[in-house]
Amino acid sequence: MHELAALLREYDRARAYTDDLWKDLTPDEVTWRPHENSSAIGWHLGHQAHVAHFMIRNLTAAEPSPDPELDALMDSANPEKFRGSLPTVERLTAFRDTVAERVHARIGDIAAGRVGAPAQLTVVATHLLTALVNHEYQHDQWIGEVRAEALGHALPPDPDGGTVRRIDGYLVLDCL
C-alpha cells in the first residue's frame, strides 16, 4: 500500500507540474496550434487525462468515460490535422480533475484490498501509475517547448523529488 501511495503522490506532482506549465496561459494560448500538423497545448492536456482514464478503465476497472465526447478527439491515433476543435479550458480542466479523482479512487481501492485479486492488481497499479506519470511528463516536454519557444513564457523549475530526473531531455519517474 505504501508504494501505491507514493506513486499517487508522484502522479499528483506530475499533474501539478503540468498545471505550472499552462494555468497562467490565456485560453487562446492553450488552444493555439503552431501549424496544421501540430496539436495545441489544450489537446495535450486532454490527451494526458484521456490516456489515464483509458488505462485505469481497461487495466483495473470497467468505468464509463467521464466525457465520452472527448474520447475520439483526445486519441493520439487521430492525425493532428484531424483532431478537431478543442473544448473550453473549463471543460478540459474538469475532465482532467475528474480523471485524476478516478485514478485516486481506483488506486485507493486497490491499495486497500477492496478489489478482486488485490495482490495482482497491486502489481498492475504500480506499473500503471509509473506509466501515467511518465506519460504526463512526456507531453509536458512538448507543452514546455511551445510555452517557451513559441509563446515566450518562462518555464517553471523541474519538479522536486529524488525519483524524477531528465533522460534524453524528458522528465521521467525513474524507478530503477
Disulfide bonds with the S-S distance in Angstrom:
none
